[in-house]
C-alpha cells in the first residue's frame, strides 16, 4: 500500500535531493503495510513529483524528536517548533531511497478525486 503526502515544494525538493531524511507529521497513516510514499508537491507545482520508500516511523515528544532528527530534518528548529506547538507527540516518517519522476504526474492520474489531501491519503 502507498500513501500520497502533500509536501511543500521546497521540502519535496530537499527529499528528492537526499537532504531531508525525515518528513514530519502531526498524524501518521494507521493502515499496516504502508511501504511507499508518493510526493505531491503542493501549489504552485501541483504535481506528484516522485516517491520514496518508508524506512519506519518515529513518534516522540517534540523535544526528543528534534534531538534525534535535526541533522537531516531539512527544516529550521523554529519551523519545527511552530508546526508542533502545543503537541505532546510529534511524528516523523523516515525517508529511504527517494526517486524523482522523469515526468511529474497530474494528480487525477494518481488520485481519482483529483483533490490534494490536506496531509495524506492512501492510494493503491
Phi, psi and omega per residue, in radians:
X1 nan 2.623 -3.136
X2 -2.161 2.750 2.983
X3 -2.101 2.587 3.036
X4 -1.812 2.089 -3.129
X5 -1.830 2.284 2.987
X6 -1.468 2.111 -3.063
X7 -2.342 2.374 3.091
X8 -1.001 2.464 -3.074
X9 -0.907 -0.700 -3.109
X10 -1.127 -0.627 3.136
X11 -1.387 -0.604 3.059
X12 -1.039 -0.752 3.141
X13 -1.113 -0.744 3.121
X14 -1.101 -0.647 3.077
X15 -1.113 -0.824 -3.098
X16 -1.172 -0.460 3.096
X17 -1.499 -0.100 -3.141
X18 1.422 0.283 -3.112
X19 -1.633 -0.331 -3.091
X20 -2.111 1.955 -3.075
X21 -1.732 -0.031 -3.107
X22 -2.386 2.327 3.033
X23 -1.928 2.084 -3.027
X24 -1.541 2.459 -3.098
X25 -2.508 2.607 3.033
X26 -1.437 -0.416 3.099
X27 -2.445 2.567 3.141
X28 -1.923 2.738 3.018
X29 -1.042 2.407 -3.110
X30 -1.692 -0.356 -3.130
X31 -1.161 2.451 3.111
X32 -1.425 2.725 3.082
X33 1.489 0.188 3.090
X34 -1.348 2.016 -3.046
X35 -2.045 -0.346 -3.047
X36 -2.307 2.459 3.062
X37 -2.045 2.205 3.016
X38 -1.512 2.442 -3.088
X39 -1.773 1.898 3.013
X40 -1.680 1.923 3.087
X41 -1.386 2.059 -3.074
X42 -1.128 3.057 3.140
X43 -0.980 2.517 0.214
X44 -1.442 -0.110 -3.133
X45 -1.222 -1.023 3.056
X46 1.148 0.612 -3.139
X47 -2.477 2.798 3.032
X48 -1.484 1.947 -2.948
X49 -1.770 -0.202 -3.122
X50 3.048 -2.893 3.137
X51 -2.707 2.919 3.034
X52 -2.582 2.716 3.046
X53 -1.385 2.470 3.120
X54 -1.588 2.114 -3.091
X55 -1.721 0.293 3.121
X56 2.150 3.122 -3.108
X57 -2.276 2.591 3.055
X58 -2.183 2.293 3.079
X59 -2.288 2.031 -3.113
X60 -2.646 3.118 3.016
X61 -1.093 2.617 3.126
X62 -0.927 -0.708 -3.122
X63 -1.068 -0.822 -3.137
X64 -1.187 -0.689 -3.134
X65 -1.106 -0.764 3.114
X66 -1.070 -0.749 -3.139
X67 -1.028 -0.690 -3.119
X68 -1.340 -0.511 -2.947
X69 -1.983 -0.142 -2.966
X70 -0.994 -0.534 -3.113
X71 -1.107 -0.532 -3.141
X72 -2.299 0.615 -3.107
X73 -1.324 -0.552 -3.100
X74 1.291 0.123 3.123
X75 -2.376 2.910 3.113
X76 -1.462 2.768 3.078
X77 -1.078 -0.646 3.140
X78 -1.091 -0.797 3.116
X79 -1.074 -0.786 3.121
X80 -0.997 -0.881 -3.102
X81 -1.094 -0.688 3.127
X82 -1.178 -0.706 -3.119
X83 -1.112 -0.725 -3.086
X84 -1.744 0.240 -3.132
X85 -0.947 2.267 3.102
X86 1.405 0.004 -3.118
X87 -1.652 2.452 3.064
X88 -1.544 -0.471 -3.139
X89 -2.205 2.359 3.081
X90 -2.125 2.625 -3.079
X91 -2.169 2.611 3.039
X92 -2.385 2.439 3.011
X93 -1.737 2.202 3.141
X94 -1.429 2.161 -3.099
X95 -1.551 2.324 3.071
X96 -2.417 2.345 3.039
X97 0.922 1.114 3.085
X98 -1.263 2.449 -3.130
X99 -2.268 2.221 3.093
X100 -1.518 2.363 3.069
X101 -1.294 2.411 3.104
X102 -1.053 -0.725 3.082
X103 -2.192 1.993 3.128
X104 -0.983 2.558 -3.089
X105 -1.690 2.481 3.017
X106 -1.248 2.504 -3.077
X107 -0.973 -0.757 -3.130
X108 -1.082 -0.359 3.109
X109 -1.335 -0.274 -3.136
X110 -1.888 -0.616 -3.031
X111 -2.230 2.056 -3.056
X112 -0.923 -0.715 -3.113
X113 -1.190 -0.452 -3.100
X114 1.247 0.143 -3.117
X115 -1.852 2.191 -3.122
X116 -1.137 2.387 3.103
X117 -1.265 2.633 3.087
X118 -1.047 -0.785 -3.136
X119 -2.163 -1.113 3.113
X120 -2.703 2.879 2.992
X121 -2.631 2.787 3.131
X122 -1.484 2.509 3.036
X123 -2.334 2.652 -3.136
X124 -1.833 nan nan
